[in-house]
Amino acid sequence: MNTCINQRTLKNVIRATGVGLHTGAQVRITLRPAPPDHGIVFVRTDLVPAVRLPARVEQAGATSMASTLTVCGVRLSSVEHLLAAFAGLGIDNALVEVDAQELPIMDGSAGPFVFLLQSAGIASQEAPRRYMRVRKPVVVRDGDAWAELRPYAGCRLEYTVEYEHAASDQQRRSTVVELSPTAFVREIARARTYGFLSEGGLGQRSNPIVGSCLDRRVVLNDQRSSGDADRRIGDEFVRHKILDAIGDLYLLGHGLIGAFAGFRSGHGTNRALLERFLDDRDAWEVVTFADRADLPGALGRPIAETA
């Protein structure tokens, strides 16, 4: 777990350009430092006036193929990979300017975003870092899929994928990660998004927009998979699902003290879980911690609680 005592932001401004997976448009993003208690806030700079979209559950919108933020009818999609990078590196406060309706897909993982954040540098701030601690189990189900949060002395994520697909050699795989910056960078950040070639599917090569982006994701057809010699890291599919979950969980606005588990769940199930979790006031508390000398094991002693 990332047991940072103080909140953190970027040291410097940094910029990048990429392609939106769903629109095929060129997208420019600018990542800026932000003051304590600012949180992660996106700004649509292509609109006049510009529209701010805080990365919070309350602003979570449609979740068909990606996590989307919505404010007064203005949308910004595909935010989960960048949010996962912020969460994995323990960055609390940043302003993200974007000139399109979705973030760039980059290489389909959080790796390029991690590189950007590390290149900008990370600065400690004079304010205690807040964590959201799970106090009791909360679960949601959607057919065969389910997702759960439960108490745990750390930050643990477990996920199981299950597919019936001829090209997948990972038809049922489970992975467990104890989240820390080191574990995130080494085990999760480089896992790419993936899809299936099917009639009308996002991976369909007849779509010129999607076809131009096939090298940015692992794509499965009926015989084989394609993309960077198929696998970049072991269990790439299930690890990408954990990456998505890390990004979705950061919509809580704080680091998590607890365990997440998912089975065949996606962005919609994750959002429903967070909404139910927040609605149950007995299920969570927001805590800060004393100094690092007071941290027993992976966690620490809470010194303040915030409603």
N, C-alpha and C positions, 0 to 999 in steps of 0.2 A: 504494500500500500504506500501511496505517496503521503507521508506524514509531515508535510511542510507546516511550519508553525505560522508563518506570515503569508499573506496573500502575495501573488506574483503577477507580473505583467511583462511585456516586452521591453527590451532596452532601446531598440531602434525601430524605425519604420522600415518595412520591407514590402516589395511588390512582386507580383507574378502574373503571368498570362497563361491561359489554357483554353480548352474547348469544353463546352457543355455537352454532356452525353446525350441528353434528350432533345436539344435544339440544334446541336452542331455549331453553335455560334461561338465566336471568340469572346472570352470573358477576361476582364482585368480585375484583379483584386489588390487591395492595399491593406496591410495589417499594421495597426498603430497601437502604441501603448495607451493605457487607460488608467484612471485613478482608482484607488481602493473602493470596493463595494460597487463598482460600475458593472461588473459581470461581462459576459461576452455579448456584444451587440453588433448586429449586421446593419449596414446602411445601403439602400438601393440608390446609388448616386446617378443612375441613368434617368431618374424621375425628377420632376420639378414641381414642388419642392422635394428634396430627398426624403426618403421614408426610413425610419429606424425600426428594426425588427429585433427585439431582445430574444436571446436564445433561452426561452423558458417554455415550460409545458403549456402555459396559458396561451401562447402564440402558435402552438403546434397545429398544423393544418393537415391537408391530404397526405396520405402515406402509401400510395399505391406502389411506387417504385423507389421512393426515397423519402427522407424526412423533410418536411416543408414547414416554413414559418409563414404565418399570415397575419397581417395587421391592416384592418380597414379595407379588405379586398386586395391588398398588395401581397404578392407571394414571393418567396425565395425558396428554391428547392435544392436538394442534394447537400444539405448542411452537415450531414452526419460524420463524414470523414474528417473534416476540419475540426468539428467539435471533439471527435475522438482524439485528435492530436493535442488539442488544448487540455483535455482531461488527462491523457496519458502522461503529459509532461508537467502537469500540475500548474497550469496557467489559469488564473482566475479572471483577469480583467484584460480586455482587448476590444478595439474597435475595428471591424472588418468592413471595408468599403468594397462594393461590388457593382459593376455596371451592367448587370444582366439579371434575368429572372432565375438563374441557377448558378451554383458554384461550378468551377471547372472540375472535370473528372480527373484531371492529371493522368496518372498511370492506373487508376482504378483502386488505389490503396490510400492509406494515410501517410505513406513514406515521404512523398514530396512535401507535404505540409509540415511534417516533423523537421525536414531539412530547412524549410523556410523559418520556422520558429527558432530552431537552434542557431541559424545564421543571424537572425535578428538579436539573439541574446535574451536571457531571462533575468529579470530584476526583482529582488525582494522588496516588499512594500511595508510601510509601518502601520500594519493593520492585521489583526489575527485572522487566520484562515478558518472558514466555517465548513463543517462537515455535516451532512445529513445522515443521521444514524437510524437504522431500521430497528424498531422496537418489537415488532411482531410480524409473523408471516402475512404476506398479501399475495394472492394469486389470481390470474385471469385465464380463461380458457376460450378458445375459438375453434370449435370442432376438435380435431386431433391435436391442435397446437396449444401450447400453454407457456406462460412466463410467470416467474415468481421472484419476490424479494423476501429475504428472511434475515433475522439477526445473525451477525457474524463478527468476530473480533478482527476485522481487516477488511479488505475489498477483494472479493472472490467472484469470478465469473465462470459459469459452466454452461456449455451449450451442446446440444445434440442435433445433427442434421440427419434426415432420412429421406432418400430419394429412390424412386424406381425408374432408373434411366440407364440405358445400355452403355453409355459412354462414361458414366461416373464410376470410378473405382473407390469412391468415398460414399457409398449409398447409405451407410449408417456409421457415423463417427461422432465421438464425444471428445471434448477438450476442456480442461480446467486450467484457469490462469489466476494466480495471485497477483493482482495488479500493482505494479510499481513502474516508475519511468524506465528502468532497465528492462523489465519484462515486457513492457509495451513495445519498446523499440526493437527488441530482439525477437519477440515471439508473435506480435500481432500487427504492427504498423504496416508491414510490407504485403500483407495478404490482400489480394485484389478481389474486386467485385466479380461476379460471374452471372451467366445466364444461359438459357437453352434456346437453340435454334428450333423454332416451331412456327406454325402458321399464325401470322399476326404477332409473333413474339418480338420482344425488344432485340433479340439477337439476330433477327432475320436479315440476311445479306441483301435482299432486294430493296431494303430501305436505305437510300443513299446517305442519310445522316448517320444512322446507326452503323452502317457498313464502314464509314470512315473512322469509327471509334472501336472497331473490334479488337485492335491491338492493345486497347486499354483495359480489357477485361478477359477473363477466361470464358470461352463460349463452347458449349457442348452441343453437338448434333447427334444423330442416331448412331454414328460409328466411332467418333473420336472427339477429343477436345482440342482447342487451339489456344495459343498464347504463350510466348516465352517458354517453349519446351514444356508446356502444360502446367507444371507446378513450380512456383517460386520457392515456397516453403512447404514443409510437411503439413498435411491436413489443412490445406489452404482455404477450402470452402468453409469449414467450421470455424476457423480462426477469423475469417472475414465476418462471419456472423457475430462473433464476439466483438470485433472492431465496431460493427454497426451498433451493437448494444451499448458499448462504452459511449459512443457519440450520443445515442438517444438518452441514456441515463444522465448525461451532463445537462440535459434540459431541466433537471432539478435545480440548476444554478449553483450547486455545491458538489464537492467531492463526496463519495459515498462510503459509509461504514456499514457494510452488510454484504450479503451474498445474493447474486442474481443467478437464476437458472432459467434456461429456455429450451423448449423442444419444438422444432419446426416453426418457431415464431418469427415474426418480421416486425417492420416498423409500426404497423398498426397495432399489433399485440403489445409491443413495448409501450406505445403511447397510452393504450388503455390501462396497462399496468401502472404507469406513473400517475394517471388521473385517479385511479382507485386508491393508490397509495397516499396521495396528497389529500384526498377526500376523507380518509380515516385519520383523524388527528391523533389517535392513540397509537398509530403505527410508526410514528417518526418523531424525532427531535433534532434540532440544529444545535451543534455543540462546537466549541473551540477548545484548544488544548493549551496546557502550560508549556514550558520549554521542553526541549528534547530530552533533558535529563529526567524528566518526569514520565517519559513514555515507557511503560512496561511492555516489552515485546514489540509487536507490530503497531500497537495503538498508543494510547496515552490516557491521562486523567483529564476529564472535562473540567474546565474552570468557569465556563459560562454556558448558559442555555438561552436560545432566542426563539421566541414563539414563531 
